[in-house]
Amino acid sequence: MKRLSLPLFIALFVWVLLVSMIDHYYTIKLDHYILIEERNPVGLYLINLDGGSVALFMTIKMISLWGIGLILYILYKRKRSYAWAGLISLSIVQTLLLYYFFLSPII
């Protein structure tokens, strides 16, 4: 199981990155709908703060993703059980986000 541990950890993190890239792509591509469709109050605040542009929102999301990656890396080196708990939780949330993008009924 030890040999599978690191490749599985990396695969899950790549999954998180891929879903984040899809999220970023659609947010930028559909930026003219973002003020209507965005459900994240922090995201809406950042978009409004930037005059209706998604640039600030996307920049902060990307910086946050790099920060999460760094935290997961440090945790993996120091306390693997915490790193696994965080990454599995994040992977589940990203899977739910993907479901919301592609399979949820339009409200």
C-alpha positions, 0 to 999 in steps of 0.5 A: 500500500505504501507504494500506491500511496504517493501515486494515488495522492498525486492522482487525486490532486490532479483531479482537483486541478482538472476540475478547478481548470474546468471551473476557471474556464467556464467562469471566464468563458461565461463571464457575462452571466457570472453576476446572475449565476455565481452562488459564491458570495465572496466571489460576487463581492470580488467581481463587484469590487473589480467592476464586474470583471472576473479577473480578480476573482479568478486570480484569488482562486488560482492563488488559493489553489496554489496555497492548498497545494502547498499546504497538502504537500507540507501535510503529506511530508509531516502528517499524512493522515491530515493530508489524506483527509484534506485531499479526499474532502477536497476531491469530493467537493470538486466531484460535486462541483463537476456534477453541478456544472454538467448534471444538475438541472438548470434553475 
